[in-house]
Structures are given as C-alpha cells and as structure tokens.
Amino acid sequence: MYTFKGKEYPCCASLTMGIIGGKWKTVIMFHLINKTLRYNELRKEMPTVTERTLSLQLKTLEEDGIVKRKVYTSKPPLKVEYSLTDFGKTLIPVVQSIADWGVFAVSDKNKNF
C-alpha cells in the first residue's frame, strides 16, 4: 500500500493516476509545462472546460502540491497566476509522453494497428 496526503493506494500506478487522472488535470499540467498562466489564459487554452470544473481541478492540483497558485494583491484588479511546482515538474515526462502518444494515435503511423 502507498499513502499520499492521507489517502491509501494499492499500487504506485494507482497513486499516480489518483493524482493526475481525470479528464482535465493532465491537460492543465500540459499547458503549464512551459509557462505560467492566469486563470483566464488557461480557460482560453481549454475552451470546453466549465469554470467550476477548472476551478475545482486547479484547487485539487494545488492541494496535491502539483500546481502553485500565486496571488498578486498589490494593486487592483486581483491577479492570480498558476504554474507547476518543482514536484509538479517531475511529472513533465509523464505528461509529455501522454501528449506524444495522443499525436501518435491520430497519425498515419497508427493505421497499421
């Protein structure tokens, strides 16, 4: 058994998927690989996600230590930026592999499968 943030997982793959699984978490991480984005910039990158879902997924990723939320309050309007934490950056090879597989799945190379 593996324990992470008080939750138990039967194997390491289960733990990983518990953290990054779901429809939107990996997509969020993919868009944060090379840059810091504000909430509305993320929304533009993911036009089919609802505001509620994006907000909840960002909150979960923040709680798990994958995404960092930085709030600038020095002058109005309030500015919030999201980026990958150092811990989150360790997932870049995994996220990139998932993205690369997606490109492969729709390519002509996949016609023989």
Secondary structure, DSSP 8 states (H G I E B T S, - for coil): -EEETTEEESSHHHHHHHHH-SSSHHHHHHHTSS--EEHHHHHHHSTTS-HHHHHHHHHHHHHTTSEEEEEE-SSSS-EEEEEE-HHHHTTHHHHHHHHHHHHHHTSGGGGG-
